[in-house]
Amino acid sequence: MKTRLYAYLNLTLAMVIVGSSMVFGKVITHAFPVFLASGLRFLIAFAVIMPILIFKERGLSRISGRDALRLIFMAFCGQFVFTVFVLWGLRYTSAIEGGIITSTSPAMMAVVTFLLFRERPGLVQGLAIVLVVAGVIMVNGLSGFAGFDMEADHLFGNLLMVGAVAGEAFFLLMRKQISSRISNLALTGYLCLAGGVMFFPFALFQAISFDFSGVSPLAWGAIFYFGAVFTVLAYLFWFNGVSRVTGSTAGVFTAIMPVSAVVLSCIFLEERLTLSQAGGSLLVVMAILILALAPERKNP
């Protein structure tokens, strides 16, 4: 029971941080081009994680070719695709709508879990997923998308957010396919390095003509948060949790991400929280409680 609660706490903290990316991402997209922002994010993340790795594990350890390929795929889905689509999408849609769209994560995770592990959710996990999907419909269907009369740019932004959810689903579950001999700390370091390499040429191209003197302290703070907290800390929390639970259970916890995004958007961006959004968030909380109180299901 203690192991489960420890895993749930790690998954919760990770998704609260990921949800906050909708708020900080909104600040970043108004100050930096997308690829430059992403390159700076991973540069900061790598600078934060490497001293810790050197101190605790004497740097990055060697990995097998198979794990290297999986790691590259993982980095592409969760770092390149997710980051670019989120920051690009937030140029055209609101932080609250971005958070609402990411509510589809549990359903997407259930699909990806079956594709990767042939794992079907148990009765309790299935009930939790149903509650989460009901919360999504309540938050999503009764608010920002009613009537489907949004402008083309707005729709494009929302579609980018859907693509980000798909990429993130693969990223969040790939840890279960990478050797447990690679520590969570080392995996985070490798992902930061891979992300930096993927974004470097695009970031350098945008940096050449970018006026760094015009960036506000708030925007610099948001970039630092993206690198040190959203990347390093959230990754460590998630990897610590996902390795201890089934993919279906982990998928339910991704529903915390949009709840966090909605609440933080209201606090920091002064966006309005509707009654339906609050009700949908409550259903998500109920799903988490059902998982926490249910008898333990053996990990496949």
ZAMARKOL-398888 format. One record per residue (C-alpha): y, z, x. Coordinates in nm, 2 decimals, always signed. Layout:
north: Y, up: Z, east: X .
...
This chain:
north: +0.00, up: +0.00, east: +0.00 .
north: +0.24, up: +0.09, east: +0.28 .
north: +0.16, up: -0.25, east: +0.45 .
north: +0.24, up: -0.43, east: +0.13 .
north: +0.56, up: -0.25, east: +0.07 .
north: +0.66, up: -0.31, east: +0.43 .
north: +0.59, up: -0.68, east: +0.38 .
north: +0.79, up: -0.69, east: +0.05 .
north: +1.09, up: -0.51, east: +0.21 .
north: +1.09, up: -0.77, east: +0.49 .
north: +1.07, up: -1.06, east: +0.25 .
north: +1.34, up: -0.91, east: +0.03 .
north: +1.58, up: -0.86, east: +0.32 .
north: +1.52, up: -1.21, east: +0.45 .
north: +1.59, up: -1.37, east: +0.11 .
north: +1.91, up: -1.16, east: +0.06 .
north: +2.04, up: -1.30, east: +0.39 .
north: +1.93, up: -1.66, east: +0.30 .
north: +2.11, up: -1.62, east: -0.03 .
north: +2.43, up: -1.52, east: +0.15 .
north: +2.42, up: -1.86, east: +0.33 .
north: +2.56, up: -2.01, east: +0.01 .
north: +2.88, up: -1.80, east: +0.05 .
north: +2.92, up: -1.84, east: +0.42 .
north: +2.82, up: -2.20, east: +0.40 .
north: +3.10, up: -2.27, east: +0.16 .
north: +3.35, up: -2.13, east: +0.41 .
north: +3.19, up: -2.33, east: +0.70 .
north: +3.19, up: -2.67, east: +0.51 .
north: +3.56, up: -2.65, east: +0.47 .
north: +3.62, up: -2.58, east: +0.84 .
north: +3.35, up: -2.78, east: +1.03 .
north: +3.17, up: -3.11, east: +1.01 .
north: +2.81, up: -3.05, east: +0.90 .
north: +2.63, up: -3.15, east: +1.23 .
north: +2.88, up: -2.96, east: +1.45 .
north: +2.84, up: -2.65, east: +1.24 .
north: +2.46, up: -2.67, east: +1.27 .
north: +2.48, up: -2.73, east: +1.64 .
north: +2.70, up: -2.43, east: +1.69 .
north: +2.47, up: -2.22, east: +1.47 .
north: +2.17, up: -2.28, east: +1.68 .
north: +2.36, up: -2.24, east: +2.01 .
north: +2.47, up: -1.90, east: +1.89 .
north: +2.12, up: -1.81, east: +1.77 .
north: +1.96, up: -1.91, east: +2.10 .
north: +2.22, up: -1.71, east: +2.29 .
north: +2.13, up: -1.41, east: +2.08 .
north: +1.75, up: -1.44, east: +2.08 .
north: +1.69, up: -1.52, east: +2.45 .
north: +1.81, up: -1.20, east: +2.61 .
north: +1.59, up: -1.01, east: +2.36 .
north: +1.30, up: -1.23, east: +2.44 .
north: +1.35, up: -1.19, east: +2.82 .
north: +1.37, up: -0.82, east: +2.78 .
north: +1.07, up: -0.78, east: +2.55 .
north: +0.84, up: -1.07, east: +2.64 .
north: +0.98, up: -1.21, east: +2.97 .
north: +1.09, up: -1.53, east: +2.79 .
north: +0.92, up: -1.80, east: +2.60 .
north: +0.54, up: -1.81, east: +2.64 .
north: +0.34, up: -2.13, east: +2.66 .
north: +0.20, up: -2.27, east: +2.34 .
north: -0.08, up: -2.53, east: +2.25 .
north: +0.00, up: -2.89, east: +2.17 .
north: -0.12, up: -2.84, east: +1.81 .
north: +0.11, up: -2.54, east: +1.76 .
north: +0.40, up: -2.73, east: +1.92 .
north: +0.36, up: -3.02, east: +1.67 .
north: +0.35, up: -2.77, east: +1.38 .
north: +0.65, up: -2.59, east: +1.52 .
north: +0.85, up: -2.92, east: +1.54 .
north: +0.75, up: -3.01, east: +1.18 .
north: +0.85, up: -2.66, east: +1.08 .
north: +1.19, up: -2.68, east: +1.25 .
north: +1.26, up: -3.03, east: +1.10 .
north: +1.19, up: -2.92, east: +0.75 .
north: +1.35, up: -2.58, east: +0.75 .
north: +1.63, up: -2.63, east: +1.00 .
north: +1.73, up: -2.99, east: +1.01 .
north: +1.66, up: -3.09, east: +0.64 .
north: +1.75, up: -2.75, east: +0.49 .
north: +2.07, up: -2.70, east: +0.69 .
north: +2.21, up: -3.05, east: +0.66 .
north: +2.13, up: -3.07, east: +0.29 .
north: +2.27, up: -2.73, east: +0.21 .
north: +2.60, up: -2.77, east: +0.40 .
north: +2.64, up: -3.13, east: +0.28 .
north: +2.55, up: -3.04, east: -0.08 .
north: +2.80, up: -2.75, east: -0.08 .
north: +3.08, up: -3.00, east: -0.03 .
north: +3.02, up: -3.13, east: -0.38 .
north: +2.88, up: -2.84, east: -0.58 .
north: +2.97, up: -2.48, east: -0.62 .
north: +2.81, up: -2.19, east: -0.44 .
north: +2.67, up: -2.05, east: -0.76 .
north: +2.51, up: -2.38, east: -0.86 .
north: +2.37, up: -2.41, east: -0.51 .
north: +2.22, up: -2.07, east: -0.56 .
north: +2.08, up: -2.15, east: -0.90 .
north: +1.91, up: -2.47, east: -0.78 .
north: +1.74, up: -2.28, east: -0.50 .
north: +1.58, up: -2.08, east: -0.78 .
north: +1.32, up: -2.35, east: -0.80 .
north: +1.18, up: -2.22, east: -0.47 .
north: +0.90, up: -2.02, east: -0.63 .
north: +0.76, up: -2.32, east: -0.81 .
north: +0.81, up: -2.54, east: -0.51 .
north: +0.64, up: -2.28, east: -0.29 .
north: +0.34, up: -2.26, east: -0.53 .
north: +0.30, up: -2.64, east: -0.50 .
north: +0.33, up: -2.63, east: -0.12 .
north: +0.09, up: -2.33, east: -0.10 .
north: -0.17, up: -2.54, east: -0.28 .
north: -0.11, up: -2.84, east: -0.06 .
north: -0.13, up: -2.65, east: +0.27 .
north: -0.39, up: -2.38, east: +0.19 .
north: -0.56, up: -2.48, east: -0.14 .
north: -0.46, up: -2.14, east: -0.26 .
north: -0.42, up: -2.08, east: -0.63 .
north: -0.21, up: -1.78, east: -0.75 .
north: -0.40, up: -1.49, east: -0.91 .
north: -0.32, up: -1.36, east: -1.26 .
north: -0.04, up: -1.12, east: -1.14 .
north: +0.11, up: -1.38, east: -0.91 .
north: +0.10, up: -1.63, east: -1.19 .
north: +0.27, up: -1.39, east: -1.43 .
north: +0.54, up: -1.33, east: -1.17 .
north: +0.60, up: -1.70, east: -1.12 .
north: +0.63, up: -1.75, east: -1.50 .
north: +0.89, up: -1.48, east: -1.51 .
north: +1.08, up: -1.63, east: -1.22 .
north: +1.07, up: -1.98, east: -1.38 .
north: +1.19, up: -1.83, east: -1.71 .
north: +1.48, up: -1.67, east: -1.52 .
north: +1.56, up: -2.01, east: -1.36 .
north: +1.57, up: -2.18, east: -1.70 .
north: +1.79, up: -1.90, east: -1.84 .
north: +2.03, up: -1.91, east: -1.55 .
north: +2.03, up: -2.28, east: -1.49 .
north: +1.97, up: -2.43, east: -1.84 .
north: +2.23, up: -2.22, east: -2.02 .
north: +2.52, up: -2.25, east: -1.78 .
north: +2.64, up: -2.50, east: -1.52 .
north: +2.42, up: -2.80, east: -1.62 .
north: +2.45, up: -2.81, east: -1.99 .
north: +2.53, up: -3.15, east: -2.13 .
north: +2.44, up: -3.33, east: -1.80 .
north: +2.79, up: -3.48, east: -1.79 .
north: +2.87, up: -3.39, east: -1.43 .
north: +3.04, up: -3.64, east: -1.20 .
north: +2.84, up: -3.86, east: -0.96 .
north: +2.95, up: -3.66, east: -0.66 .
north: +2.86, up: -3.33, east: -0.82 .
north: +2.51, up: -3.46, east: -0.91 .
north: +2.47, up: -3.59, east: -0.56 .
north: +2.55, up: -3.24, east: -0.43 .
north: +2.29, up: -3.09, east: -0.66 .
north: +2.02, up: -3.34, east: -0.56 .
north: +2.09, up: -3.25, east: -0.19 .
north: +2.03, up: -2.89, east: -0.28 .
north: +1.69, up: -2.98, east: -0.44 .
north: +1.59, up: -3.16, east: -0.12 .
north: +1.69, up: -2.85, east: +0.07 .
north: +1.45, up: -2.64, east: -0.14 .
north: +1.16, up: -2.88, east: -0.07 .
north: +1.22, up: -2.86, east: +0.31 .
north: +1.26, up: -2.48, east: +0.30 .
north: +0.93, up: -2.44, east: +0.11 .
north: +0.73, up: -2.61, east: +0.39 .
north: +0.93, up: -2.41, east: +0.65 .
north: +0.87, up: -2.07, east: +0.49 .
north: +0.49, up: -2.12, east: +0.47 .
north: +0.42, up: -2.30, east: +0.81 .
north: +0.42, up: -1.96, east: +0.99 .
north: +0.07, up: -1.91, east: +0.83 .
north: -0.06, up: -2.22, east: +1.01 .
north: +0.08, up: -2.13, east: +1.35 .
north: -0.13, up: -1.92, east: +1.59 .
north: -0.08, up: -1.54, east: +1.55 .
north: -0.09, up: -1.52, east: +1.93 .
north: +0.27, up: -1.65, east: +1.92 .
north: +0.48, up: -1.34, east: +1.83 .
north: +0.74, up: -1.36, east: +1.55 .
north: +1.01, up: -1.31, east: +1.82 .
north: +0.88, up: -1.60, east: +2.03 .
north: +0.85, up: -1.82, east: +1.73 .
north: +1.21, up: -1.75, east: +1.63 .
north: +1.31, up: -1.84, east: +1.99 .
north: +1.12, up: -2.17, east: +1.98 .
north: +1.27, up: -2.26, east: +1.64 .
north: +1.63, up: -2.18, east: +1.76 .
north: +1.56, up: -2.41, east: +2.07 .
north: +1.41, up: -2.68, east: +1.85 .
north: +1.70, up: -2.67, east: +1.61 .
north: +1.95, up: -2.69, east: +1.89 .
north: +1.78, up: -2.99, east: +2.04 .
north: +1.76, up: -3.17, east: +1.70 .
north: +2.13, up: -3.12, east: +1.63 .
north: +2.27, up: -3.16, east: +1.98 .
north: +2.35, up: -3.54, east: +1.99 .
north: +2.50, up: -3.53, east: +1.64 .
north: +2.70, up: -3.22, east: +1.71 .
north: +2.83, up: -3.35, east: +2.04 .
north: +2.95, up: -3.67, east: +1.87 .
north: +3.14, up: -3.48, east: +1.61 .
north: +3.28, up: -3.22, east: +1.87 .
north: +3.45, up: -3.49, east: +2.08 .
north: +3.71, up: -3.56, east: +1.81 .
north: +3.72, up: -3.22, east: +1.64 .
north: +4.02, up: -3.00, east: +1.67 .
north: +3.88, up: -2.65, east: +1.74 .
north: +4.23, up: -2.49, east: +1.75 .
north: +4.26, up: -2.54, east: +1.38 .
north: +3.96, up: -2.32, east: +1.29 .
north: +4.04, up: -1.99, east: +1.13 .
north: +3.89, up: -1.65, east: +1.25 .
north: +3.71, up: -1.64, east: +0.91 .
north: +3.53, up: -1.97, east: +0.97 .
north: +3.44, up: -1.86, east: +1.33 .
north: +3.30, up: -1.54, east: +1.18 .
north: +3.10, up: -1.74, east: +0.93 .
north: +2.95, up: -1.96, east: +1.21 .
north: +2.86, up: -1.65, east: +1.41 .
north: +2.69, up: -1.50, east: +1.10 .
north: +2.50, up: -1.82, east: +1.04 .
north: +2.37, up: -1.81, east: +1.40 .
north: +2.30, up: -1.44, east: +1.46 .
north: +2.21, up: -1.31, east: +1.11 .
north: +2.11, up: -1.60, east: +0.89 .
north: +1.90, up: -1.76, east: +1.17 .
north: +1.77, up: -1.49, east: +1.40 .
north: +1.75, up: -1.18, east: +1.17 .
north: +1.64, up: -1.36, east: +0.85 .
north: +1.36, up: -1.55, east: +1.05 .
north: +1.23, up: -1.22, east: +1.19 .
north: +1.23, up: -1.05, east: +0.85 .
north: +1.05, up: -1.34, east: +0.69 .
north: +0.79, up: -1.39, east: +0.95 .
north: +0.71, up: -1.02, east: +0.95 .
north: +0.65, up: -1.03, east: +0.58 .
north: +0.49, up: -1.37, east: +0.51 .
north: +0.21, up: -1.30, east: +0.76 .
north: +0.10, up: -1.00, east: +0.55 .
north: +0.09, up: -1.16, east: +0.20 .
north: -0.05, up: -1.47, east: +0.02 .
north: +0.16, up: -1.78, east: -0.01 .
north: +0.19, up: -1.73, east: -0.38 .
north: +0.33, up: -1.38, east: -0.34 .
north: +0.57, up: -1.49, east: -0.07 .
north: +0.69, up: -1.77, east: -0.31 .
north: +0.79, up: -1.52, east: -0.58 .
north: +1.02, up: -1.34, east: -0.33 .
north: +1.21, up: -1.66, east: -0.26 .
north: +1.36, up: -1.61, east: -0.61 .
north: +1.57, up: -1.33, east: -0.45 .
north: +1.76, up: -1.60, east: -0.27 .
north: +1.95, up: -1.74, east: -0.57 .
north: +2.01, up: -1.39, east: -0.71 .
north: +2.17, up: -1.29, east: -0.38 .
north: +2.37, up: -1.62, east: -0.38 .
north: +2.50, up: -1.56, east: -0.73 .
north: +2.60, up: -1.20, east: -0.68 .
north: +2.76, up: -1.26, east: -0.34 .
north: +2.95, up: -1.57, east: -0.47 .
north: +3.10, up: -1.35, east: -0.75 .
north: +3.20, up: -1.08, east: -0.50 .
north: +3.34, up: -1.29, east: -0.21 .
north: +3.43, up: -1.62, east: -0.37 .
north: +3.54, up: -1.48, east: -0.71 .
north: +3.31, up: -1.72, east: -0.90 .
north: +3.23, up: -1.60, east: -1.25 .
north: +2.90, up: -1.45, east: -1.34 .
north: +2.78, up: -1.54, east: -1.69 .
north: +2.56, up: -1.33, east: -1.92 .
north: +2.27, up: -1.59, east: -1.89 .
north: +2.29, up: -1.57, east: -1.51 .
north: +2.27, up: -1.19, east: -1.52 .
north: +1.97, up: -1.21, east: -1.76 .
north: +1.79, up: -1.46, east: -1.54 .
north: +1.85, up: -1.24, east: -1.24 .
north: +1.70, up: -0.95, east: -1.43 .
north: +1.38, up: -1.15, east: -1.49 .
north: +1.35, up: -1.21, east: -1.12 .
north: +1.38, up: -0.84, east: -1.05 .
north: +1.10, up: -0.77, east: -1.31 .
north: +0.88, up: -1.03, east: -1.13 .
north: +0.92, up: -0.85, east: -0.80 .
north: +0.85, up: -0.51, east: -0.96 .
north: +0.53, up: -0.65, east: -1.12 .
north: +0.41, up: -0.76, east: -0.77 .
north: +0.50, up: -0.43, east: -0.61 .
north: +0.31, up: -0.22, east: -0.87 .
north: +0.01, up: -0.45, east: -0.91 .
north: -0.33, up: -0.38, east: -0.73 .
north: -0.35, up: -0.54, east: -0.39 .
north: -0.50, up: -0.89, east: -0.39 .
north: -0.71, up: -0.98, east: -0.08 .
north: -0.53, up: -1.22, east: +0.15 .
north: -0.72, up: -1.55, east: +0.19 .
